[in-house]
């Protein structure tokens, strides 16, 4: 937070004091065409840790999706053998 204080003493003895405060910079993530900006307000070490956690989550998510949607090996089609029906032998009756 940047404060600006101005004290003015005029020739007739009038005293004027002005104090202005600039709005805080919004903290968070800003994404632009040239990259992104992360401002947690806690220091660069925390910013780096947040980025590493996000990258790790993206990597784990990608691996999970790859594993889930990979095609299984195509097994060759094996034709089932037709069961042979045994024919009854005709008995010879004399």
trRosetta pair geometry for C-beta under 8 A, 3 or more apart (Angstrom, degrees):
i j d omega theta_ij theta_ji phi_ij phi_ji
1 21 6.2 -6 -180 -163 106 104
1 22 7.1 174 -159 65 58 75
1 24 5.8 -43 -84 -87 84 84
2 21 7.4 151 82 -152 50 54
2 22 4.7 12 60 30 98 120
3 19 6.4 -12 -172 -168 103 96
3 20 7.3 156 -158 81 54 46
3 21 5.4 -22 -104 -99 73 77
4 18 7.9 -11 112 115 89 92
4 19 7.1 160 84 -154 52 47
4 20 4.7 -8 58 57 102 94
4 21 7.8 -170 22 -75 72 32
4 22 7.7 67 -9 -29 104 93
5 17 7.2 -16 -168 -169 91 88
5 18 7.2 159 -156 86 44 54
5 19 5.0 -8 -105 -103 76 82
6 16 7.8 -12 114 114 92 92
6 17 7.3 159 86 -156 54 42
6 18 4.4 -4 57 57 101 101
6 19 7.7 -169 23 -72 66 40
7 15 7.3 -19 -168 -168 89 90
7 16 7.3 156 -158 85 42 55
7 17 5.2 -6 -106 -106 75 77
7 18 7.9 -164 -71 26 35 65
8 15 7.4 152 83 -159 55 43
8 16 4.3 -9 59 60 103 103
8 17 7.8 -166 24 -72 67 35
8 18 7.7 26 -1 0 105 102
9 13 7.5 -22 -170 -141 89 30
9 14 7.5 160 -155 82 46 47
9 15 5.7 -12 -104 -105 73 71
9 16 7.9 -167 -73 25 30 70
10 13 7.1 -37 76 34 76 19
10 14 4.4 4 41 55 118 94
10 15 7.8 -141 15 -68 78 29
10 16 7.2 55 -25 -5 102 106
24 27 7.9 -33 144 -24 112 90
25 39 6.9 -55 123 136 119 158
27 39 5.0 -123 -136 109 67 93
27 40 6.2 68 -176 -145 118 20
27 41 4.7 -45 -108 -30 143 113
28 38 7.9 -84 143 -142 29 56
28 39 6.7 2 36 61 30 82
29 36 6.2 -6 -172 -180 94 118
29 37 7.2 153 -158 81 47 52
29 38 5.4 -11 -105 -104 76 74
29 39 8.0 177 -80 25 34 64
30 36 6.5 161 85 -162 50 66
30 37 4.3 -6 59 56 102 101
30 38 7.9 -161 26 -70 67 34
30 39 7.7 18 0 7 103 103
31 35 7.9 -118 -146 129 59 33
31 36 4.5 -23 -105 -106 68 97
31 37 7.9 -159 -72 23 30 65
32 35 6.6 10 62 56 84 47
32 36 7.0 161 21 -94 64 43
32 37 7.4 28 2 -6 106 99
38 47 4.9 146 102 -151 114 101
38 50 6.3 -171 176 84 149 131
38 51 6.5 -155 7 -62 161 100
39 47 7.3 -13 -101 -98 27 125
40 43 7.9 -40 73 38 105 45
40 46 5.2 -100 70 112 148 121
40 47 5.7 -165 8 -77 108 75
40 50 6.5 152 -52 -23 136 150
42 45 7.9 -84 119 65 93 79
42 46 4.0 6 92 31 120 157
42 47 7.6 169 64 -38 86 74
43 46 5.4 94 65 10 79 99
43 47 7.2 -141 104 -5 43 92
44 47 5.2 -55 -149 38 41 117
44 48 6.2 43 153 -22 72 102
45 48 5.8 -52 -150 34 31 109
45 49 6.5 31 151 -18 63 106
46 49 5.5 -52 -147 36 35 114
46 50 6.4 38 153 -22 66 103
47 50 5.8 -53 -151 33 30 111
47 51 6.6 29 152 -17 63 105
48 51 5.7 -55 -150 37 33 111
48 52 6.3 32 153 -19 67 106
49 52 5.7 -55 -147 37 32 111
49 53 6.4 32 155 -19 65 105
50 53 5.8 -55 -149 35 31 110
50 54 6.4 30 153 -18 64 106
51 54 5.8 -56 -150 36 32 111
51 55 6.3 30 154 -17 66 107
52 55 5.7 -54 -144 38 32 110
52 56 6.2 34 155 -20 65 106
53 56 5.7 -53 -146 37 31 112
53 57 6.4 32 154 -19 64 105
54 57 5.8 -54 -150 35 31 111
54 58 6.5 31 152 -18 64 105
55 58 5.7 -53 -149 37 33 112
55 59 6.3 34 152 -21 65 106
56 59 5.7 -54 -147 36 32 112
56 60 6.3 28 157 -15 66 106
57 60 5.9 -55 -143 39 30 107
57 61 6.1 31 156 -19 64 110
58 61 5.7 -58 -146 39 28 113
58 62 6.3 31 155 -22 64 106
59 62 5.8 -54 -149 34 29 111
59 63 6.5 27 154 -17 63 105
60 63 5.8 -53 -149 37 33 111
60 64 6.4 35 152 -21 65 106
61 64 5.6 -53 -147 35 32 113
61 65 6.4 29 156 -16 66 106
62 65 5.9 -56 -147 38 31 108
62 66 6.2 31 155 -19 66 107
63 66 5.7 -53 -144 37 30 112
63 67 6.2 29 157 -18 64 108
64 67 5.9 -58 -148 38 27 109
64 68 6.2 25 155 -20 64 111
65 68 5.7 -57 -143 37 30 111
65 69 6.1 -4 169 7 66 114
66 69 6.7 -78 -141 50 21 88
66 70 6.2 39 163 -50 64 100
67 70 6.2 -36 -142 1 25 114
71 74 7.8 -3 149 -50 114 84
